[in-house]
Amino acid sequence: MITKTIPQDSRFIQTANSFTALFNVPTLGQYNFENGAVNNNITVLSNIQKNHVYMIEKYSFSAAIPEGVFLEATRSICSFQLLRAIDSQVIYQAPIPLITYADGVSCIGYFFSTQDNDRLIASFRGILNQPAPLVGVPSVIAQVTLNIYEISDTEWIQAFKQNTGREFSRQYR
């Protein structure tokens, strides 16, 4: 486990990412977040700097409906997957399950690119039924916010690479 303190000059980045499920599209009687391009490979962070380390610290999740209605409507658990765009390298081994609304949940994950013009992308999955409180609601919007630190301190990055060894080099290039 890495316990090195993040350098004070690291850049804090907060992203707000919205995902939309339309009622009856593509599945009748449901709000389906698995609707192709609308919720897949959405850019979360563009212009990832070559040879900088990025640390995802926390996430928050909610939707534009009351949480109780969200829980009642859930047919398949919603999940959030993060990848690097250039090589589709996943940041977490499995998608993050989004069972209840959450505020500031710790989810430490690191990523690194040795290539220019890389991006962090996300996909959102899940299906909601239409319980009585959602009758007449044409769409449901879900929101995932990430707290990310961009670390550019060369000494910190070198120490980080040494601490993580081959695994980091193989996993994050």
TAFENDA-V216429 format. One record per residue. N is the residue number from 1. RES is the residue in one letter. PSI is psi in radians with two decimals (999 if undefined). OMEGA is omega in radians with two decimals (none if undefined). D_FIRST is the distance of its C-alpha to the first C-alpha in Angstrom with 2 decimals. Layout:
N_RES_PSI_OMEGA_D_FIRST ; N_RES_PSI_OMEGA_D_FIRST
//
This chain:
1_M_2.37_-3.12_0.00 ; 2_I_2.20_-3.13_3.79 ; 3_T_0.20_-3.13_6.35 ; 4_K_2.36_-3.14_9.30 ; 5_T_2.45_3.09_12.26 ; 6_I_2.32_3.11_14.02 ; 7_P_2.51_-3.10_17.33 ; 8_Q_-0.44_-3.12_20.32 ; 9_D_0.14_3.09_22.31 ; 10_S_2.48_-3.11_20.05 ; 11_R_2.23_3.08_22.28 ; 12_F_2.30_3.13_21.87 ; 13_I_2.19_3.04_23.18 ; 14_Q_2.19_3.13_24.22 ; 15_T_2.56_3.03_25.67 ; 16_A_2.08_-3.00_28.18 ; 17_N_2.11_-3.11_28.79 ; 18_S_2.48_3.12_31.81 ; 19_F_2.40_-3.02_32.69 ; 20_T_2.38_3.01_36.21 ; 21_A_2.13_3.10_37.79 ; 22_L_2.51_3.10_41.57 ; 23_F_2.36_3.12_43.65 ; 24_N_0.17_-3.14_45.33 ; 25_V_2.05_-0.13_43.53 ; 26_P_-0.04_-3.03_43.05 ; 27_T_2.16_-3.13_43.25 ; 28_L_2.36_3.08_46.27 ; 29_G_0.16_-3.09_45.65 ; 30_Q_2.81_2.97_41.95 ; 31_Y_1.98_-3.00_39.57 ; 32_N_1.92_3.12_37.56 ; 33_F_-0.08_-3.10_34.49 ; 34_E_0.49_-3.04_34.42 ; 35_N_1.37_2.99_37.33 ; 36_G_-2.28_-3.00_36.75 ; 37_A_-0.34_-3.09_36.21 ; 38_V_-0.64_-3.04_36.22 ; 39_N_0.24_-3.13_32.67 ; 40_N_2.42_3.09_31.18 ; 41_N_0.74_3.10_29.63 ; 42_I_2.31_-3.14_30.07 ; 43_T_2.11_3.10_28.79 ; 44_V_-0.70_-3.12_26.10 ; 45_L_2.07_3.12_25.41 ; 46_S_2.94_3.08_27.80 ; 47_N_0.86_3.05_27.91 ; 48_I_2.23_-3.10_24.27 ; 49_Q_2.25_3.11_24.34 ; 50_K_2.32_3.07_23.96 ; 51_N_0.27_2.97_21.01 ; 52_H_2.62_3.06_19.43 ; 53_V_2.37_3.09_15.93 ; 54_Y_2.31_3.11_16.19 ; 55_M_2.09_3.02_13.73 ; 56_I_2.10_-3.05_15.13 ; 57_E_-0.85_-3.02_14.49 ; 58_K_2.78_2.99_17.13 ; 59_Y_2.74_2.99_20.12 ; 60_S_2.62_-3.11_23.49 ; 61_F_2.39_3.01_26.09 ; 62_S_3.07_3.08_29.79 ; 63_A_2.95_-3.07_33.10 ; 64_A_0.51_3.04_36.62 ; 65_I_2.73_3.11_37.81 ; 66_P_2.57_-3.08_37.33 ; 67_E_-0.69_3.12_34.28 ; 68_G_-0.68_3.10_36.61 ; 69_V_-0.72_3.09_38.48 ; 70_F_-0.82_-3.13_35.32 ; 71_L_-0.73_3.13_34.34 ; 72_E_-0.63_-3.06_37.93 ; 73_A_-0.33_-3.01_38.11 ; 74_T_2.08_3.05_34.93 ; 75_R_-0.82_3.01_36.04 ; 76_S_2.39_-3.05_32.84 ; 77_I_2.29_3.09_29.49 ; 78_C_2.59_3.11_28.59 ; 79_S_2.80_-3.02_25.41 ; 80_F_2.17_-3.12_23.88 ; 81_Q_2.34_3.12_22.50 ; 82_L_2.39_3.14_21.11 ; 83_L_2.78_2.94_21.75 ; 84_R_2.43_-3.01_22.48 ; 85_A_-0.74_-3.00_26.28 ; 86_I_-0.75_-3.06_27.05 ; 87_D_0.16_-3.13_25.47 ; 88_S_0.49_3.11_24.63 ; 89_Q_2.14_-3.14_20.96 ; 90_V_2.57_3.12_19.29 ; 91_I_-0.72_3.09_16.32 ; 92_Y_2.58_-3.08_15.42 ; 93_Q_-0.50_-3.14_16.43 ; 94_A_2.73_3.07_19.04 ; 95_P_2.63_3.10_21.06 ; 96_I_2.06_3.12_20.16 ; 97_P_2.39_-3.12_22.89 ; 98_L_1.42_-3.02_24.98 ; 99_I_-0.76_3.10_26.92 ; 100_T_2.89_3.07_27.78 ; 101_Y_2.56_-3.04_27.85 ; 102_A_2.56_3.12_24.68 ; 103_D_1.97_3.06_24.10 ; 104_G_0.75_3.12_20.82 ; 105_V_2.25_3.13_18.47 ; 106_S_2.31_-3.14_14.76 ; 107_C_0.95_-3.01_13.61 ; 108_I_2.15_3.08_10.78 ; 109_G_2.50_-3.12_11.50 ; 110_Y_2.59_2.96_12.06 ; 111_F_2.81_-2.94_15.22 ; 112_F_2.48_3.08_17.23 ; 113_S_2.43_3.05_20.83 ; 114_T_0.18_-3.10_22.92 ; 115_Q_2.60_3.07_26.05 ; 116_D_2.76_3.02_28.32 ; 117_N_0.53_3.07_29.35 ; 118_D_2.79_3.12_26.33 ; 119_R_2.69_2.96_25.81 ; 120_L_2.20_-3.12_23.40 ; 121_I_2.79_-3.11_25.47 ; 122_A_2.66_2.97_25.42 ; 123_S_2.49_-3.11_27.40 ; 124_F_2.30_-3.12_28.39 ; 125_R_2.76_3.09_29.88 ; 126_G_2.71_3.14_31.74 ; 127_I_2.33_3.08_35.30 ; 128_L_2.43_2.97_37.12 ; 129_N_3.09_3.10_40.54 ; 130_Q_1.54_3.05_43.21 ; 131_P_2.99_-3.08_43.91 ; 132_A_-0.75_-3.12_46.87 ; 133_P_-0.28_-3.12_45.09 ; 134_L_0.00_3.11_44.23 ; 135_V_2.24_-3.11_47.79 ; 136_G_-0.09_3.11_48.94 ; 137_V_2.00_-3.04_45.46 ; 138_P_-0.39_-3.12_45.37 ; 139_S_2.77_3.05_41.62 ; 140_V_2.26_3.11_38.27 ; 141_I_2.21_3.07_35.79 ; 142_A_2.57_-3.10_32.10 ; 143_Q_2.25_3.03_29.83 ; 144_V_2.18_3.12_26.08 ; 145_T_2.38_3.13_24.73 ; 146_L_2.46_2.96_21.43 ; 147_N_2.08_-3.06_19.87 ; 148_I_2.49_3.01_18.51 ; 149_Y_2.29_3.03_17.77 ; 150_E_2.06_-3.08_19.12 ; 151_I_2.10_-3.10_17.64 ; 152_S_-0.08_-3.12_20.27 ; 153_D_2.01_-3.03_19.57 ; 154_T_-0.64_3.11_19.87 ; 155_E_-0.76_3.13_18.21 ; 156_W_-0.78_-3.11_15.02 ; 157_I_-0.75_3.12_15.17 ; 158_Q_-0.79_3.11_15.89 ; 159_A_-0.70_3.12_13.00 ; 160_F_-0.82_3.13_10.65 ; 161_K_-0.72_3.13_12.60 ; 162_Q_-0.69_-3.13_12.48 ; 163_N_-0.54_-3.09_8.73 ; 164_T_-0.26_3.02_8.72 ; 165_G_-2.56_-3.07_12.14 ; 166_R_-0.65_-3.09_14.67 ; 167_E_-0.78_3.14_12.77 ; 168_F_-0.82_-3.12_12.46 ; 169_S_-0.77_-3.11_16.07 ; 170_R_-0.73_-3.02_17.39 ; 171_Q_-0.54_-2.96_15.87 ; 172_Y_0.19_3.09_16.50 ; 173_R_999_none_19.78
//
